[in-house]
């Protein structure tokens, strides 16, 4: 064999070795399925879980001894929603979620069903269909989860609830959904709080109670199931719980004056009918008008009457006026005459708020004083509708 043939043979052999080596290397980097989720902790959050939607203190799982990437939890779940995260404190982080939103957790066991993990929308969550005691297992190595229904909810010892104050909040109450200024009850002894006054069935007639203001994420005093009725015959079920979730509320079905007594030692509520609510006479002096204006530091024109925001008259009902635009935090009132000494449309109280929840009291008055104004607590684009015949205001945040 001459030198040329020898060199050709060696070259072909080298190419074959290289191809073989590259093919072997390719086999090493091909991965079938997801990589394990490397995590040292796992938490769940949601109104079905013990700590509710508190992302700063979500409910923790425990890693198993057999595999540190398999996490287990056993305890009580309420009806409601839940998802899982790897660390507390951020809604922007990736969450472990079902493949389909509303995947049900209930009596029927789930065995190694696949899950997904991502941040942002769509915000898929599991739905606990029946309250009870469950064992949950999440395998972060193999991206699957299992559930087992252990039994009903255990009987909780009724520890007395220590509280300096108690408030009611909701569409049935005098202060509406204003968590910054809910209606404070009268404390008659260490564990008894009493409210006497009107409860309204309007706008759903909902209410719950809290021991502090300004925090929707706190625990609330609620009925054990949603929609427990309060009417002239009393409250349908007297017992209550104090929990962050699920968001159960009492529902007032008959507007009247009531006496509510909360017993924080026995965890009971009594409701006594006192009297019917007397129809309030509409304020006199609301004249016919084709114009309506709004001023205030919450509005684009500020307190200038020259820059007052004009409402649009409804072509089918000339007593209804609407406006849509940007409001900032601040206050506003409305008028039909551009004169600071003339009567204004004003809220029915000094602390009526406007926010994403709407307006905390839907009625208004027409008077020159006192100088009450609606208080905007959340900036945004709003639609405001005044009904001059029924003396009502409706606010919707876009």
C-alpha positions as CSV (number, residue, x, y, z in Angstrom):
1,X,0.0,0.0,0.0
2,X,1.5,3.4,-1.0
3,X,1.7,6.4,1.3
4,X,-1.3,8.1,-0.3
5,X,-3.5,5.1,0.4
6,X,-2.2,4.8,4.0
7,X,-3.1,8.5,4.7
8,X,-6.6,8.1,3.2
9,X,-7.3,5.1,5.4
10,X,-6.1,6.9,8.5
11,X,-8.3,9.9,7.6
12,X,-11.4,7.8,7.1
13,X,-10.8,6.1,10.5
14,X,-10.4,9.4,12.3
15,X,-13.7,10.7,10.8
16,X,-15.5,7.5,11.9
17,X,-14.1,7.9,15.4
18,X,-15.2,11.6,15.5
19,X,-18.7,10.7,14.3
20,X,-19.0,7.9,16.9
21,X,-17.8,10.3,19.6
22,X,-20.2,13.0,18.6
23,X,-23.1,10.6,18.5
24,X,-22.3,9.3,22.0
25,X,-22.1,12.9,23.3
26,X,-25.5,13.7,21.8
27,X,-27.0,10.8,23.6
28,X,-25.7,12.2,26.9
29,X,-27.4,15.6,26.6
30,X,-30.9,14.4,25.4
31,X,-33.3,14.8,28.3
32,X,-36.7,13.2,28.4
33,X,-39.3,15.3,30.5
34,X,-38.8,18.1,33.0
35,X,-35.8,18.6,35.1
36,X,-36.4,18.2,38.9
37,X,-37.6,21.3,40.7
38,X,-34.7,21.9,43.1
39,X,-36.3,23.4,46.2
40,X,-35.6,23.2,49.9
41,X,-39.1,24.3,50.9
42,X,-42.7,24.2,49.6
43,X,-45.8,26.3,50.6
44,X,-49.4,26.5,49.7
45,X,-51.6,29.6,49.7
46,X,-55.3,30.2,49.1
47,X,-58.6,30.5,50.9
48,X,-58.8,26.7,51.1
49,X,-55.6,26.6,53.2
50,X,-55.1,27.3,56.9
51,X,-53.4,30.7,56.4
52,X,-55.6,31.9,53.5
53,X,-54.2,34.2,50.9
54,X,-51.4,35.5,53.2
55,X,-48.4,35.2,50.8
56,X,-46.1,36.4,53.6
57,X,-47.1,33.4,55.8
58,X,-48.2,30.6,53.5
59,X,-48.8,27.1,54.8
60,X,-45.5,25.1,54.7
61,X,-45.1,21.5,53.6
62,X,-42.4,19.1,55.0
63,X,-39.8,17.3,52.9
64,X,-39.8,13.5,53.3
65,X,-36.8,11.6,54.6
66,X,-36.8,9.2,51.6
67,X,-36.6,12.0,49.1
68,X,-35.9,15.7,49.9
69,X,-37.8,16.7,46.7
70,X,-41.0,15.0,47.8
71,X,-43.0,17.1,50.1
72,X,-46.0,16.2,52.3
73,X,-48.7,18.0,54.3
74,X,-51.6,16.7,56.3
75,X,-54.3,18.9,57.9
76,X,-57.6,20.7,57.4
77,X,-58.6,22.3,54.1
78,X,-61.7,24.5,53.6
79,X,-63.7,24.7,50.5
80,X,-62.0,27.1,48.1
81,X,-58.9,27.6,46.0
82,X,-55.2,26.9,46.4
83,X,-51.8,26.9,44.6
84,X,-48.2,26.4,45.7
85,X,-45.0,28.4,45.8
86,X,-41.4,27.7,46.7
87,X,-40.9,30.8,48.9
88,X,-43.1,33.3,50.7
89,X,-43.5,37.0,50.0
90,X,-44.0,37.4,46.2
91,X,-47.1,37.1,44.0
92,X,-44.8,37.5,41.0
93,X,-42.8,34.3,41.5
94,X,-43.6,31.0,39.7
95,X,-46.4,29.0,41.3
96,X,-47.1,25.3,41.1
97,X,-50.5,24.9,39.5
98,X,-52.9,22.2,38.0
99,X,-52.8,21.7,34.3
100,X,-56.4,22.9,34.1
101,X,-57.9,25.7,36.3
102,X,-60.4,24.4,38.8
103,X,-59.0,20.9,39.0
104,X,-60.9,19.4,41.9
105,X,-59.5,18.1,45.2
106,X,-62.1,16.0,47.1
107,X,-63.0,12.6,48.5
108,X,-61.8,10.9,45.4
109,X,-58.0,10.3,45.7
110,X,-55.6,11.7,43.2
111,X,-52.6,9.5,42.3
112,X,-49.5,11.0,40.7
113,X,-51.3,13.6,38.5
114,X,-49.0,15.9,36.6
115,X,-48.8,19.6,37.5
116,X,-47.2,22.7,35.9
117,X,-45.2,25.6,37.2
118,X,-45.2,29.2,35.8
119,X,-45.5,32.8,36.9
120,X,-48.2,35.2,35.8
121,X,-51.4,34.4,33.9
122,X,-53.3,32.2,33.4
123,X,-53.7,31.9,37.2
124,X,-54.7,28.2,37.4
125,X,-55.6,26.9,40.9
126,X,-56.9,23.7,42.5
127,X,-60.4,23.8,43.9
128,X,-61.1,22.0,47.1
129,X,-64.7,20.8,46.7
130,X,-65.3,19.5,50.2
131,X,-63.9,20.7,53.5
132,X,-62.0,18.0,55.5
133,X,-58.7,16.6,56.6
134,X,-56.4,15.8,53.7
135,X,-52.9,14.3,53.0
136,X,-51.2,16.1,50.1
137,X,-48.0,14.9,48.4
138,X,-46.1,16.9,45.8
139,X,-43.2,15.2,44.0
140,X,-40.9,18.0,42.7
141,X,-38.6,15.4,41.1
142,X,-41.3,13.9,38.9
143,X,-43.7,16.9,38.6
144,X,-46.8,15.1,40.0
145,X,-49.1,15.4,43.0
146,X,-51.3,13.0,45.0
147,X,-54.1,13.6,47.5
148,X,-55.9,11.5,50.0
149,X,-59.1,12.4,51.9
150,X,-58.5,11.4,55.5
151,X,-61.8,12.5,57.1
152,X,-64.0,15.4,58.1
153,X,-62.8,18.6,59.8
154,X,-61.7,17.9,63.4
155,X,-63.6,19.6,66.2
156,X,-61.7,22.8,67.1
157,X,-61.6,23.8,70.8
158,X,-63.3,27.1,71.2
159,X,-60.6,29.3,72.7
160,X,-61.9,32.7,73.7
161,X,-61.1,35.4,71.2
162,X,-59.3,38.2,72.9
163,X,-60.1,41.6,71.4
164,X,-60.2,45.2,72.5
165,X,-62.5,46.2,69.6
166,X,-64.9,44.5,67.2
167,X,-66.2,46.0,63.9
168,X,-68.7,44.9,61.3
169,X,-68.1,45.6,57.6
170,X,-70.1,44.8,54.5
171,X,-72.9,46.1,52.2
172,X,-75.5,45.4,55.0
173,X,-73.7,47.7,57.5
174,X,-73.8,51.5,57.9
175,X,-70.2,51.9,56.8
176,X,-70.4,49.5,53.8
177,X,-67.1,47.8,52.7
178,X,-64.9,50.5,54.2
179,X,-62.2,48.4,56.0
180,X,-60.4,51.6,57.0
181,X,-63.5,52.8,59.0
182,X,-65.8,49.9,59.6
183,X,-68.6,50.2,62.2
184,X,-67.4,49.8,65.8
185,X,-69.5,47.7,68.2
186,X,-70.2,48.5,71.9
187,X,-68.1,46.3,74.2
188,X,-70.3,45.3,77.2
189,X,-67.8,42.9,78.9
190,X,-64.5,41.1,78.1
191,X,-66.0,38.9,75.4
192,X,-69.3,40.5,74.5
193,X,-69.9,43.1,71.8
194,X,-73.2,44.5,70.8
195,X,-74.5,46.4,67.7
196,X,-78.0,48.0,67.5
197,X,-79.0,49.7,64.4
198,X,-80.0,49.2,60.7
199,X,-78.9,46.2,58.6
200,X,-79.9,46.4,54.9
201,X,-80.6,43.6,52.4
202,X,-79.6,45.9,49.5
203,X,-76.5,45.1,47.4
204,X,-76.4,41.5,48.6
205,X,-76.8,42.3,52.3
206,X,-73.5,40.8,53.2
207,X,-71.4,41.3,56.4
208,X,-68.6,39.9,58.5
209,X,-66.7,41.1,61.6
210,X,-63.1,42.0,62.4
211,X,-61.0,42.9,65.4
212,X,-58.8,45.5,63.6
213,X,-59.2,48.0,60.7
214,X,-57.3,48.5,57.5
215,X,-56.4,44.9,56.6
216,X,-58.4,42.6,54.3
217,X,-55.8,39.9,54.8
218,X,-56.4,39.5,58.5
219,X,-58.6,36.9,60.1
220,X,-62.3,37.7,60.2
221,X,-65.2,36.5,62.3
222,X,-67.5,34.6,59.9
223,X,-70.3,32.1,59.7
224,X,-69.1,28.5,59.3
225,X,-70.7,28.4,55.8
226,X,-71.3,31.1,53.3
227,X,-74.6,32.9,53.2
228,X,-76.0,32.1,56.6
229,X,-79.1,34.2,56.8
230,X,-80.0,37.0,59.2
231,X,-83.7,38.1,59.1
232,X,-86.4,39.1,61.5
233,X,-86.5,35.6,62.9
234,X,-82.9,35.8,64.0
235,X,-79.7,34.1,62.6
236,X,-80.1,30.8,60.9
237,X,-77.0,29.2,62.6
238,X,-75.6,30.9,65.7
239,X,-72.0,29.6,65.7
240,X,-69.1,31.4,63.9
241,X,-65.4,30.9,63.3
242,X,-62.4,33.3,63.1
243,X,-60.4,32.6,60.0
244,X,-58.7,34.2,57.0
245,X,-60.6,32.0,54.6
246,X,-62.8,30.9,53.0
247,X,-64.5,34.3,52.7
248,X,-67.8,33.3,54.2
249,X,-70.2,36.1,55.1
250,X,-73.6,36.5,56.7
251,X,-76.5,37.5,54.4
252,X,-79.2,39.9,55.7
253,X,-82.4,39.0,53.8
254,X,-84.8,41.5,55.5
255,X,-83.8,45.1,56.0
256,X,-84.6,46.2,59.6
257,X,-83.2,47.5,62.8
258,X,-81.4,44.7,64.7
259,X,-79.6,44.0,67.9
260,X,-76.5,41.8,67.2
261,X,-74.6,40.2,70.1
262,X,-71.3,38.6,69.4
263,X,-70.0,36.3,72.2
264,X,-66.3,35.8,71.6
265,X,-66.0,33.3,74.4
266,X,-68.6,30.9,73.1
267,X,-68.2,31.8,69.4
268,X,-71.9,32.6,68.9
269,X,-73.9,35.4,67.3
270,X,-77.5,36.3,68.2
271,X,-79.7,38.6,66.1
272,X,-82.8,40.1,67.4
273,X,-85.3,42.1,65.4
274,X,-85.9,45.6,66.9
275,X,-88.0,47.5,64.5
276,X,-88.6,48.2,60.8
277,X,-86.5,50.9,59.2
278,X,-88.6,54.1,58.7
279,X,-88.5,55.3,55.2
280,X,-86.4,58.5,55.1
281,X,-88.0,61.4,53.4
282,X,-86.1,62.5,50.4
283,X,-84.4,65.9,50.8
284,X,-86.5,68.7,49.4
285,X,-85.2,71.3,47.0
286,X,-83.6,69.0,44.3
287,X,-84.7,71.0,41.3
288,X,-85.0,70.0,37.7
289,X,-81.8,70.5,35.8
290,X,-80.1,69.7,32.5
291,X,-76.6,70.1,33.9
292,X,-74.5,68.5,36.7
293,X,-70.9,69.3,37.6
294,X,-68.2,67.8,39.8
295,X,-65.3,69.6,41.6
296,X,-62.6,68.5,44.0
297,X,-59.0,67.8,44.3
298,X,-59.7,64.2,43.2
299,X,-61.0,65.4,39.8
300,X,-59.1,66.7,36.8
301,X,-60.3,70.2,37.2
302,X,-59.5,70.5,41.0
303,X,-61.5,73.0,43.0
304,X,-62.0,75.4,40.1
305,X,-65.7,76.0,39.2
306,X,-64.5,77.2,35.8
307,X,-62.9,73.7,35.2
308,X,-65.7,71.7,36.9
309,X,-66.2,68.3,35.3
310,X,-69.5,68.2,33.3
311,X,-71.7,65.1,33.5
312,X,-73.7,63.7,30.6
313,X,-77.5,63.6,30.9
314,X,-79.1,60.3,30.0
315,X,-81.2,60.8,26.8
316,X,-83.8,58.3,28.1
317,X,-84.0,59.6,31.7
318,X,-83.2,63.3,32.2
319,X,-82.8,62.7,35.9
320,X,-79.8,60.4,35.5
321,X,-76.3,61.9,34.8
322,X,-73.0,60.0,34.2
323,X,-69.3,60.8,34.0
324,X,-66.2,58.7,33.1
325,X,-62.6,59.8,33.7
326,X,-59.6,59.7,35.9
327,X,-59.8,60.3,39.6
328,X,-56.8,60.6,42.0
329,X,-56.9,60.2,45.7
330,X,-58.7,63.1,47.3
331,X,-62.3,64.3,47.6
332,X,-65.1,65.6,45.4
333,X,-68.7,66.9,45.5
334,X,-71.2,67.8,42.8
335,X,-73.4,70.8,42.0
336,X,-76.0,72.0,39.5
337,X,-75.1,75.7,40.1
338,X,-71.5,76.9,39.8
339,X,-71.7,78.8,43.1
340,X,-69.8,77.8,46.3
341,X,-72.7,79.2,48.4
342,X,-75.3,77.0,46.7
343,X,-76.3,73.5,47.8
344,X,-74.2,70.6,46.6
345,X,-74.8,66.9,46.1
346,X,-72.9,65.3,49.0
347,X,-72.4,61.9,50.6
348,X,-74.8,60.9,53.4
349,X,-71.9,60.9,55.9
350,X,-68.4,62.3,56.5
351,X,-66.4,59.1,55.7
352,X,-68.0,57.7,52.5
353,X,-65.3,56.3,50.3
354,X,-64.8,55.6,46.6
355,X,-62.5,52.8,45.6
356,X,-62.3,49.7,43.4
357,X,-65.1,48.3,45.6
358,X,-67.4,51.1,44.5
359,X,-68.9,53.7,46.8
360,X,-69.3,52.7,50.5
361,X,-72.8,54.3,50.8
362,X,-75.0,54.6,47.8
363,X,-77.3,57.4,48.9
364,X,-76.6,61.2,48.7
365,X,-78.1,64.4,50.1
366,X,-78.5,67.8,48.5
367,X,-77.5,70.5,51.0
368,X,-75.3,73.5,51.5
369,X,-73.7,72.1,54.7
370,X,-72.1,70.3,56.4
371,X,-69.3,70.3,53.7
372,X,-69.1,66.5,53.4
373,X,-67.4,65.1,50.3
374,X,-66.8,61.7,48.8
375,X,-63.3,60.5,49.5
376,X,-61.4,58.7,46.7
377,X,-59.0,56.2,48.3
378,X,-57.7,54.6,45.1
379,X,-56.7,56.4,41.9
380,X,-58.0,55.1,38.6
381,X,-60.5,55.4,35.8
382,X,-64.1,55.6,37.2
383,X,-67.7,55.9,36.0
384,X,-70.0,57.8,38.3
385,X,-73.7,57.8,37.9
386,X,-76.1,60.1,39.8
387,X,-79.9,59.4,39.9
388,X,-81.5,62.6,41.0
389,X,-84.9,61.1,41.5
390,X,-83.8,58.3,43.9
391,X,-80.9,60.3,45.4
392,X,-78.4,57.5,44.7
393,X,-74.8,57.4,43.4
394,X,-73.2,54.4,41.7
395,X,-69.4,54.2,41.2
396,X,-67.6,51.6,39.0
397,X,-63.8,51.4,38.6
398,X,-62.8,50.5,35.1
